[in-house]
Amino acid sequence: MTSPSRAGIRIGHVWIDAITLAGTLDRIDQLVEAGQGGSVFTPNVDHIVNVERSAELRAVYATASLSVVDGQPVVWASRLLGAPLPEKVSGSDLVPALLERAAQKRYRVYLLGGAPGVAEEAGTLLRSRGVEVVGVDGSRVALSPKPGEDDPIVDRIAAARPDLVLVALGNPKQELFIHRCQERLGAAVCLAVGGALDFITGRVPRAPRWMQFSGLEWLYRLAKEPRRLARRYLVNDPGFVLVLARTLLVPREQRKRL
């Protein structure tokens, strides 16, 4: 659950923790060691716009155990709002670092989602690097499933007794799935990781570092996958400007958490 003791900033309806990559890894360690489960989201421009339009998503994001900033434009927005986030903690940076730590600490890891064959390929690769992958599942998950439709997937995950579940279903499906199933997964810490498995396997290349830190990673990805991403980046995401403008009108004490 969101705690008032966590420093951060609200952009639109999304609270984002003021935390570094190193701090994020430590916080996930704490969640695993507490054994009470948890959820980790990585909101970016697209996610913030989607949350603005959906009361269901607003409720889901409000329950996140940890919410870290994915995308340099959101970091810049936090500065404009007077509560600068310390650094970008994108899922594509967080996941490799977390899996390296998982190998060291012998965390049990479950992979769910990705394009056909990606979870299996990522599982094989990660096992070769010493990660204890206890299950992979490339099953399709419905955005709004029928009663009981998630049960076989949840049962498989629960039976594997993972410490970490990487859910690569894309936004908002992955966050909704985690919220629906979190209680039944017990001590597992679930992370919404988007395309991180694609990056791990090399199926999708990452943007050059200079583009990542100059706020142009979206342009690189659009050039690589125009048919899939054009609507997101060119139609949906410009709405972030309006979200930011409305947030600027909110008193600072209501959009900042110490």
N, C-alpha and C positions, 0 to 999 in steps of 0.2 A: 504493500500500500504506500501511497505517497505520504511522506512524513514532513511536517512543518520544519523539522530540524535540518533538512537538506537544503543547502544553499543552492540557489538557481534563479532562473528567470522564466516568466510566462510569455510566450509569443502566441497570440490568438488564444486558443484554449489549451495549448500544450505547455506543460511545465518541463523545463530542461535543466538537468543537474549541472552545476558549475564544478566540473571534475576533469582531470587529465586522463590520458590513456592509462598511465601507471595506476592512478587512483581507481579507475574503473576495474582494472584487473584485481586490485586488492578488495574492492567492494564485492565483486563476484565471488572471490574466495570466501569472504565472510558469509555470503548467502549460502554457498555450498556447505560450509562448516556448520552453519546454524541448523541445517537439515529441515527447513520449513518450506522449501521451494521458493519460487520467485519468478519475476519476468523482467527482461531487459529489452528495451526498445531503443531504436536509433533514429529519432525523427529528423527528417530533412525537409526541404521546401515543399516537396510533393505531399509528404505525410501531413504537414501542418495545414495545408490547404484542404486535404481530404477530411481531416478532423473538424475543420471549421464548418463543413457541410453536413456532418453526420453526428447526431446526438448519441448514437450507439458507439461510435468511435471515441467520442469525448469521454464517455463513461469508461471505456476500456483503457485509454491512456491515463486516466486518473488513478488507475490501480497499479501502474508500473512500479516495480521495486527500484528500478533505475532507468533513467531516460537521458541518453547522451547525444550530443549534437553531431549529426552526420551532414557535412556540407559547409564549405567556407562561407557561402552567402548567409547562412544562419548565424555563424560566428560574427560576421560583420553587422547583422541586424541587432545582435545582443549589445554591441558597442553603441549603436545608435540609441538603444533603449536605456543606456546608462548602467548596464550590468554585464560587462564583457565576460563571455565564457572563455576559459583559459586556453582551450585549443580544440580543434576538430578531432572527434573520435568516431570516424566513420566505421561502419560494420566491416568493410573490406580491410581496414587496418586492425580493428579490434580482434576479429576472428583468428587470423594467423597467430597473433600474440597470445591469445587465450588458449589456443590449441597447443602452443609450445609449453605453456604453463601446465596445461592438462596432462601432457606427457610426463612432465617432471613430477607432478603430484598424483599421478595415476588416477585421475578422474575418469569416470566411465562416461563416454560420449555417444549420443544417438543423433543420427542425421536424418532429417525429414524434408522431402520436397526436392526442388530443383527440376531442371528439364529431364526428360527420359534418360536414364543411365548415369546422370551426374552424381547422385548420392552414392551409388555403388562405386563409381570411379574415384570419388573423393575418399570414400571409406578405405579403399585399397591403398591409395596414396598415403593417407594419414597413418594407417597401421604400419606402413614401411618406415614412418618417422617416429614410431614409438607411441602413438596415441592409442589408447584402449577404446576402440570403436566397438560398442556392444550391440549396435544395430543400425541398419540403413533401410530407408523406406522411401521409395519414389512415388508412393500412392498419390493420386489426385484427391484434393480436398475441396469440398463445395464451399462457396462463399456463405451460403445460407443452407446448411444441411438439413435433411429430414431428421426427425427424432431417431436416435440410435445410429445414424449414418457414420458418425465419427468413432463409434465404439470399437470396431476391429483395430483401427490405427492406435487408439489410446491404449487398448489392451496390450498390443505388441510393445509399445513404449514402456508401459508400466512393468511388464514382465521382464524387460531388460534391466530394470533398476538403474537408470542412468543418473549421473550427477548433473550433466549438462545435456540439454536438447537443443540442437541448432535447427530452427524452423525456417526453411528457405522457400516460402510460398508467395512472397511478394506482398506489398501493402495494398489493401488492408487485410487480406485473407489471413496472413500469418499472425497478426495481432489478435484478430477475432478468434482464430483457432486456439491460441495460447490462453486467451481469457476463458473460452468455453471449457477447456480441458484441464486447466491448471490444478484445480482441486483434486482431480482424479489421478494426477501424476505425482502426488505426494511431495517428496523432497527434491524433485528435479527442478533445476533452474533453467527456464526456457528463454532462449534468445531469438528474437526476430532478426534474421540475418540477410534477407533479400537475396541478392545475387552472389553472396560470398562463396558459395560452393562452386559456382561457375568460374570465379577468379582463382580459387584454389586449384582446380583442375587445369586451368589455362585455356578453357574453352572460350572465355571472354577475356581479352587483355585489358589491363587497367590503363587509365590515362597516364601520360608522363607526369612526373612529380610537379613540374612547373604549372601544368594545367590544373592539377588537384588543388594547389594552394593559391591559384589566381582566380578560383571560382569558375573555371571553364571545363571542369570534368564532364558536366552535362553535355557540352558541345561535342566533346570527343565521343561520348557514348551515343549521342544522336547520330553522328556521322557513321558509326559502326552499325547501328540498328535503327535506321530511320522509320521503317514501317511500324515497329513495335513501340517506339518511344516518342514519335512526333506529337501525338496528342498530349502525352504527359508534359513534355517540356514546352510546347508552343501554345497549347490551349489551356491546360490546367494550371501550370505553375505560375504564370503571370498574376494569378489571383493572390499570390503571396504579398504583392505590393499593397493591396487593399487590407489584408490581414495585419501587416506591419503598421499601416497608417492608423487603423483602428486601435491597435495596441498602444501607439504613441499617445493617444488621447486618454488612456487609463492612467490614473495617479500612480506614480512610481512605486509607492508602498504596496500597491495591489498587484504589480507585475514583477516584483523582486522579492526573493526569499533569502534571508540571511542565515 
